[in-house]
Amino acid sequence: MEYGYIVAGLLVGFIVGMTGVGGGSLMTPILLWFGISPATAVGTDLLYAAITKGSGIFVHHKKKNIDWKITGWLAAGSVPAAVATLLLLKFLHTDMKVINALIKQALGVALLLTAIAIIFKPLLLQWGQKHAKSWFHLPPAKLNGMTLLVGVVLGAIVTLSSIGAGALGTVALFLLYPLIPTSRLVGTEIAHAVPLTLVAGLGHAGLGHIDWHLLSFLLMGSLPGIYFGSHLTGRVPEAVLRPCLAVMLAVIGSKLVF
């Protein structure tokens, strides 16, 4: 099974490196396919995401692709929401099967939402650009409040499913800040995803939902996968990649929910 985990990490890392999306959306369902329990799959994937995305912060910061003010407002909502969700899981005092079932349902819903966000991303961007002028007339306090609310929603979704920090978070930022360059919004979301997934992952570790042996093998495969995949960025048309990835996530999500 160790070789299977390394290959899974290599595959997911390659896709993430090439497209910039699909990390948790692909890794957690793959772990479920390997027979890992939903809670352990989510917890392990959260720490996996925190480690793999951590290096991206330095690259984006060096290129000045991070808006730390937006990152701060997102984290102000998402980190407390993650802690609250973890405490809820801890104090439910319910059977592990029930928790696994809850996480499995949350995972399926998150996959479906991610598929929708990926397929309709171009339309959402067009809508955001069209309403950019009126949107930016919002008072800064209200815009900050909406960013905080997005963080709260992401914190709960990501903690329960390990999915959403990338695709859902980036689309939300596109709608809230349509005049900010795409590269800066992507860097901002990566900077936000690291503390969120780290806090959620460590929380799951405290609940006993981490397989450290599994995590090490996933990282062995993903790090070189990301390196090689990044060299193919832009060579495969987004018009081909986006629908394929969205359909795959929708199928997996539907099976988990229904």
Secondary structure, 3 states (H helix, E strand, C coil): CHHHHHHHHHHHHHHHHHHCCCHHHHHHHHHHHCCCCHHHHHHHHHHHHHHHHHHHHHHHHHCCCCCHHHHHHHHHHHHHHHHHHHHHHHHCCCCHHHHHHHHHHHHHHHHHHHHHHHHCHHHHHHHHHHCHHHHCCCCHHHHHHHHHHHHHHHHHHHHHHCCCCCHHHHHHHHHHCCCCCHHHHHHHHHHHHHHHHHHHHHHHHHCCCCCHHHHHHHHHHHHHHHHHHHCCCCCCCHHHHHHHHHHHHHHHHHHHHC
